Amino acid sequence: VAGLGGRPVTKASLHRLLTGSIEELTFLDLDHGLVERELARTSGPSAENMLRDLASGG
């Protein structure tokens, strides 16, 4: 999965995709740290939390 919401896909991700060095189902350029922090949260709207987290350099 790539370019969700019009986001750019990096050359490095395309290279890994085309050389076959990624899993069959992969979200290219996914911020795994952001996702893990969001999954660990216990309250609050997800979208607002993620934007706040990104703005703080998380």
The first five atom37 places (N, CA, C, CB, O) and aatype in JSON, in Angstrom:
{
  "aatype": [19, 0, 7, 10, 7, 7, 1, 14, 19, 16, 11, 0, 15, 10, 8, 1, 10, 10, 16, 7, 15, 9, 6, 6, 10, 16, 13, 10, 3, 10, 3, 8, 7, 10, 19, 6, 1, 6, 10, 0, 1, 16, 15, 7, 14, 15, 0, 6, 2, 12, 10, 1, 3, 10, 0, 15, 7, 7],
  "atom_mask": [
    [1, 1, 1, 1, 1],
    [1, 1, 1, 1, 1],
    [1, 1, 1, 0, 1],
    [1, 1, 1, 1, 1],
    [1, 1, 1, 0, 1],
    [1, 1, 1, 0, 1],
    [1, 1, 1, 1, 1],
    [1, 1, 1, 1, 1],
    [1, 1, 1, 1, 1],
    [1, 1, 1, 1, 1],
    [1, 1, 1, 1, 1],
    [1, 1, 1, 1, 1],
    [1, 1, 1, 1, 1],
    [1, 1, 1, 1, 1],
    [1, 1, 1, 1, 1],
    [1, 1, 1, 1, 1],
    [1, 1, 1, 1, 1],
    [1, 1, 1, 1, 1],
    [1, 1, 1, 1, 1],
    [1, 1, 1, 0, 1],
    [1, 1, 1, 1, 1],
    [1, 1, 1, 1, 1],
    [1, 1, 1, 1, 1],
    [1, 1, 1, 1, 1],
    [1, 1, 1, 1, 1],
    [1, 1, 1, 1, 1],
    [1, 1, 1, 1, 1],
    [1, 1, 1, 1, 1],
    [1, 1, 1, 1, 1],
    [1, 1, 1, 1, 1],
    [1, 1, 1, 1, 1],
    [1, 1, 1, 1, 1],
    [1, 1, 1, 0, 1],
    [1, 1, 1, 1, 1],
    [1, 1, 1, 1, 1],
    [1, 1, 1, 1, 1],
    [1, 1, 1, 1, 1],
    [1, 1, 1, 1, 1],
    [1, 1, 1, 1, 1],
    [1, 1, 1, 1, 1],
    [1, 1, 1, 1, 1],
    [1, 1, 1, 1, 1],
    [1, 1, 1, 1, 1],
    [1, 1, 1, 0, 1],
    [1, 1, 1, 1, 1],
    [1, 1, 1, 1, 1],
    [1, 1, 1, 1, 1],
    [1, 1, 1, 1, 1],
    [1, 1, 1, 1, 1],
    [1, 1, 1, 1, 1],
    [1, 1, 1, 1, 1],
    [1, 1, 1, 1, 1],
    [1, 1, 1, 1, 1],
    [1, 1, 1, 1, 1],
    [1, 1, 1, 1, 1],
    [1, 1, 1, 1, 1],
    [1, 1, 1, 0, 1],
    [1, 1, 1, 0, 1]
  ],
  "atom_positions": [
    [[0.86, -1.16, 0.0], [0.0, 0.0, 0.0], [0.91, 1.22, 0.0], [-0.98, 0.0, 1.23], [1.84, 1.3, 0.8]],
    [[0.65, 2.16, -0.88], [1.53, 3.33, -0.99], [0.73, 4.57, -1.35], [2.62, 3.09, -2.04], [-0.31, 4.49, -2.0]],
    [[1.22, 5.72, -0.92], [0.64, 6.99, -1.31], [-0.75, 7.26, -0.75], [0.0, 0.0, 0.0], [-1.54, 7.96, -1.37]],
    [[-1.05, 6.71, 0.43], [-2.36, 6.94, 1.03], [-2.58, 8.42, 1.27], [-2.5, 6.16, 2.34], [-1.69, 9.11, 1.77]],
    [[-3.74, 8.91, 0.92], [-4.07, 10.3, 1.16], [-3.23, 11.27, 0.34], [0.0, 0.0, 0.0], [-3.09, 12.43, 0.71]],
    [[-2.67, 10.8, -0.76], [-1.85, 11.66, -1.61], [-0.44, 11.86, -1.11], [0.0, 0.0, 0.0], [0.29, 12.72, -1.62]],
    [[-0.04, 11.08, -0.11], [1.32, 11.21, 0.42], [2.33, 10.71, -0.6], [1.46, 10.44, 1.75], [2.05, 9.77, -1.35]],
    [[3.5, 11.33, -0.64], [4.54, 10.88, -1.59], [5.13, 9.54, -1.16], [5.65, 11.94, -1.71], [5.13, 9.19, 0.02]],
    [[5.63, 8.81, -2.13], [6.32, 7.56, -1.88], [7.79, 7.8, -2.2], [5.72, 6.37, -2.75], [8.12, 8.31, -3.27]],
    [[8.66, 7.44, -1.27], [10.09, 7.73, -1.46], [10.74, 6.79, -2.47], [10.82, 7.63, -0.12], [10.27, 5.67, -2.7]],
    [[11.82, 7.26, -3.06], [12.58, 6.44, -4.01], [13.11, 5.18, -3.33], [13.74, 7.24, -4.61], [13.13, 4.11, -3.93]],
    [[13.54, 5.32, -2.08], [14.08, 4.16, -1.35], [13.01, 3.09, -1.19], [14.61, 4.59, 0.03], [13.31, 1.9, -1.33]],
    [[11.78, 3.48, -0.9], [10.7, 2.51, -0.75], [10.38, 1.83, -2.07], [9.44, 3.19, -0.2], [10.17, 0.62, -2.12]],
    [[10.36, 2.61, -3.15], [10.11, 2.01, -4.46], [11.23, 1.05, -4.84], [9.98, 3.11, -5.53], [10.97, 0.0, -5.43]],
    [[12.46, 1.39, -4.51], [13.59, 0.51, -4.8], [13.43, -0.82, -4.06], [14.92, 1.18, -4.4], [13.61, -1.89, -4.65]],
    [[13.08, -0.77, -2.75], [12.88, -2.0, -1.98], [11.73, -2.82, -2.57], [12.58, -1.68, -0.49], [11.81, -4.04, -2.63]],
    [[10.68, -2.14, -3.02], [9.53, -2.83, -3.61], [9.94, -3.54, -4.89], [8.39, -1.83, -3.89], [9.62, -4.71, -5.09]],
    [[10.65, -2.83, -5.75], [11.01, -3.38, -7.06], [12.09, -4.45, -6.99], [11.47, -2.27, -7.96], [12.17, -5.29, -7.88]],
    [[12.91, -4.44, -5.95], [13.94, -5.47, -5.81], [13.42, -6.68, -5.04], [15.17, -4.9, -5.11], [14.14, -7.66, -4.87]],
    [[12.18, -6.6, -4.57], [11.58, -7.72, -3.88], [12.06, -7.91, -2.46], [0.0, 0.0, 0.0], [11.97, -9.02, -1.93]],
    [[12.58, -6.86, -1.83], [13.13, -7.01, -0.48], [12.17, -6.55, 0.62], [14.42, -6.24, -0.37], [12.61, -6.21, 1.72]],
    [[10.87, -6.55, 0.32], [9.87, -6.22, 1.34], [8.82, -7.32, 1.38], [9.22, -4.84, 1.07], [8.74, -8.14, 0.46]],
    [[8.03, -7.33, 2.43], [6.98, -8.34, 2.59], [5.92, -8.2, 1.5], [6.33, -8.21, 3.99], [5.84, -7.18, 0.82]],
    [[5.11, -9.25, 1.33], [4.07, -9.23, 0.3], [3.08, -8.1, 0.52], [3.33, -10.57, 0.27], [2.69, -7.42, -0.43]],
    [[2.65, -7.88, 1.77], [1.76, -6.75, 2.1], [2.55, -5.78, 2.96], [0.45, -7.23, 2.83], [2.91, -6.11, 4.09]],
    [[2.81, -4.62, 2.45], [3.62, -3.62, 3.13], [3.01, -2.25, 2.95], [5.07, -3.64, 2.62], [2.53, -1.92, 1.87]],
    [[3.04, -1.45, 4.0], [2.66, -0.05, 3.91], [3.96, 0.72, 3.75], [1.83, 0.42, 5.18], [4.71, 0.88, 4.71]],
    [[4.23, 1.22, 2.54], [5.48, 1.93, 2.28], [5.54, 3.21, 3.08], [5.62, 2.23, 0.78], [4.56, 3.94, 3.17]],
    [[6.69, 3.48, 3.66], [6.96, 4.72, 4.41], [6.03, 4.93, 5.6], [6.86, 5.9, 3.49], [5.79, 6.07, 6.0]],
    [[5.5, 3.85, 6.17], [4.66, 3.96, 7.35], [5.52, 4.33, 8.55], [3.89, 2.63, 7.62], [6.59, 3.75, 8.75]],
    [[5.07, 5.28, 9.34], [5.78, 5.69, 10.55], [5.39, 4.69, 11.65], [5.43, 7.19, 10.97], [4.43, 4.92, 12.39]],
    [[6.14, 3.6, 11.75], [5.8, 2.54, 12.7], [5.83, 3.02, 14.14], [6.77, 1.37, 12.54], [5.0, 2.6, 14.95]],
    [[6.75, 3.91, 14.48], [6.82, 4.45, 15.83], [5.55, 5.2, 16.19], [0.0, 0.0, 0.0], [5.02, 5.05, 17.3]],
    [[5.05, 6.02, 15.26], [3.82, 6.76, 15.49], [2.65, 5.8, 15.7], [3.53, 7.7, 14.31], [1.82, 6.01, 16.59]],
    [[2.57, 4.76, 14.89], [1.48, 3.79, 15.02], [1.56, 3.09, 16.37], [1.54, 2.76, 13.87], [0.54, 2.93, 17.04]],
    [[2.74, 2.66, 16.77], [2.9, 1.97, 18.05], [2.51, 2.88, 19.22], [4.35, 1.49, 18.22], [1.85, 2.43, 20.16]],
    [[2.92, 4.14, 19.17], [2.55, 5.08, 20.24], [1.04, 5.29, 20.28], [3.27, 6.43, 20.06], [0.45, 5.37, 21.36]],
    [[0.42, 5.37, 19.12], [-1.03, 5.57, 19.07], [-1.76, 4.35, 19.62], [-1.48, 5.87, 17.64], [-2.74, 4.49, 20.34]],
    [[-1.3, 3.17, 19.27], [-1.93, 1.95, 19.77], [-1.8, 1.82, 21.28], [-1.33, 0.73, 19.08], [-2.64, 1.2, 21.93]],
    [[-0.74, 2.4, 21.85], [-0.52, 2.33, 23.29], [-1.36, 3.34, 24.06], [0.94, 2.56, 23.6], [-1.49, 3.23, 25.28]],
    [[-1.94, 4.33, 23.39], [-2.75, 5.35, 24.07], [-4.04, 4.75, 24.6], [-3.06, 6.53, 23.12], [-4.57, 3.78, 24.05]],
    [[-4.54, 5.34, 25.69], [-5.78, 4.83, 26.27], [-6.96, 5.78, 26.1], [-5.58, 4.56, 27.73], [-8.1, 5.38, 26.37]],
    [[-6.73, 7.02, 25.65], [-7.86, 7.93, 25.48], [-7.56, 8.97, 24.41], [-8.19, 8.63, 26.81], [-6.42, 9.12, 23.98]],
    [[-8.61, 9.68, 23.99], [-8.47, 10.78, 23.04], [-8.64, 10.34, 21.6], [0.0, 0.0, 0.0], [-8.42, 9.18, 21.26]],
    [[-9.04, 11.29, 20.75], [-9.23, 10.98, 19.33], [-7.89, 10.68, 18.64], [-9.93, 12.15, 18.63], [-6.92, 11.41, 18.82]],
    [[-7.86, 9.64, 17.87], [-6.62, 9.2, 17.23], [-6.01, 10.24, 16.31], [-6.87, 7.94, 16.44], [-4.81, 10.51, 16.41]],
    [[-6.8, 10.84, 15.44], [-6.24, 11.79, 14.47], [-5.56, 12.96, 15.18], [-7.34, 12.31, 13.53], [-4.46, 13.35, 14.81]],
    [[-6.21, 13.51, 16.19], [-5.62, 14.63, 16.92], [-4.34, 14.21, 17.64], [-6.63, 15.2, 17.94], [-3.36, 14.95, 17.65]],
    [[-4.36, 13.03, 18.23], [-3.17, 12.53, 18.92], [-2.0, 12.36, 17.96], [-3.47, 11.21, 19.62], [-0.87, 12.74, 18.29]],
    [[-2.26, 11.79, 16.79], [-1.18, 11.57, 15.83], [-0.61, 12.88, 15.33], [-1.68, 10.73, 14.65], [0.61, 13.02, 15.21]],
    [[-1.47, 13.85, 15.02], [-0.98, 15.15, 14.56], [-0.15, 15.84, 15.63], [-2.15, 16.04, 14.14], [0.89, 16.43, 15.33]],
    [[-0.6, 15.78, 16.87], [0.14, 16.38, 17.99], [1.49, 15.69, 18.14], [-0.68, 16.28, 19.31], [2.51, 16.35, 18.37]],
    [[1.49, 14.37, 18.03], [2.72, 13.59, 18.17], [3.71, 13.95, 17.07], [2.4, 12.09, 18.14], [4.9, 14.11, 17.34]],
    [[3.24, 14.06, 15.84], [4.12, 14.42, 14.73], [4.67, 15.83, 14.9], [3.38, 14.31, 13.4], [5.84, 16.08, 14.62]],
    [[3.83, 16.76, 15.34], [4.25, 18.15, 15.52], [5.33, 18.28, 16.59], [3.05, 19.02, 15.88], [6.17, 19.18, 16.52]],
    [[5.29, 17.39, 17.58], [6.27, 17.47, 18.66], [7.57, 16.75, 18.31], [5.68, 16.88, 19.94], [8.49, 16.69, 19.12]],
    [[7.64, 16.19, 17.11], [8.86, 15.5, 16.68], [8.91, 14.06, 17.11], [0.0, 0.0, 0.0], [9.96, 13.42, 16.99]],
    [[7.78, 13.52, 17.6], [7.7, 12.16, 18.1], [8.08, 11.17, 17.13], [0.0, 0.0, 0.0], [8.06, 9.97, 17.42]]
  ]
}
